């Protein structure tokens, strides 16, 4: 055989062999099929774990996602929102901190949901469904040991500006009570924007006010940086401006009194706002309601065009015994800032220095409609610093509390620095009026700047909030 013929024969054999290999592989590929993604087997477990706490009957979300029948009409919308990472809502920058209530989906979970929708959003076999979840339809904390309600029903007018109303609920406790979980529950979700329950210590009979509402002392208000606008408390336009609250002796704090004419501290017990979790505290900790104390309820009502009634409640679960440590909530805030008209990125700071070693349990940013971002940082006595929480895209409609996976111990002398930015420009689609100077105030068309913090003291015995912390 000549060299040329031998070469042609070899090439022909290689071509035949290659064709056989391709044919075999093609056959294998056509017989290998991936099982379809179904709701019952693949999607229901994800929704139960990450979405059902809100997306259930009676939950804060607009629709339930517990069954295929409920979920199927929303399939395309679910895909779009999870791929864009808009659902489940979670605004913390993942580079800073680890949080026990992190709602984010893994990339694998996102891909599974996308594949389910792209594959026709199939139901699957009911036998593959996970066990159904059970919920207490009324209380996220479980069945309360005690429910305390407003003494009378409140009637809200149909039209007009928002109202902040204060109601005193007597506890009638004859001894100190320790609370390990508490839940503020609005009576009428159509008009309640948020609800906060404060612990108001007992005071002498001669100083007791109206049991149905709270009033500030007019003389004190005259001297204060605040003024009363109907039912709303706002900062006076003439009040001094300190955008950098950390440069002031009190870190940006203003003055808050409870209506008796004394600078009495009001401890925050619990609250409710869009996106906020129920207040269930770490094992071994609790909040104390002293004997004779009342609950002071702050209600933010938004009118909806019809006369509405509300009678809100607070549920309490008591600790079986006195805790090892008392849990305390403080606001680290600036009352003196002023946001200029049109400002796109106006910076405001507030600070608080701890006079004892503490353990941080949770953090919660709070601003209004012009709030853009917030960062909470710990500056340690040795000169080192650490970002505890960064929320680069703050949402007034989703005010989450971020619970640390493990309480963070910080030493005496640690300064907590809160830095926020406000967008008062036309680029902010939620901006009520970009032509206005914006100062601190109750209504949502004013602003607030608060870094809320839950912490535990490392000191033995009862913990007392630092006296320079305000509870407005």
Secondary structure by P-SEA (a helix, b strand, c coil): ccaaaaaaaaaaaaaaaaaaaaaaaaaaaaaccccccccccccaaaaacccccccccccccccccccccccccaaaaaaaaaaaccccccccccccccccccccccaaaaaaaaaaaaaccccccccccccccccccccccccccccccccbbbbbcccccbbbbbbbbbcccccbbbbcbbbbbbcccccccbbbbbbbcccccccccccccccccaaaaaaccccccccccccccccccccccccccccbbbbbbcccccbbbbbbccccccccccccccccbbbbbcccbbbbbbbbccccccbbbbbbbbbbbbbcccccbbbbbbbbccccccccccccbbbbbccccccbbbbbcbbbbbbcccccbbbbbbbcccccccccccccccccccbbbbbbccbbbbcccbbbbbbbbbbcccccccccccccccccccccccccccbbbbbbbccccccccccccccc
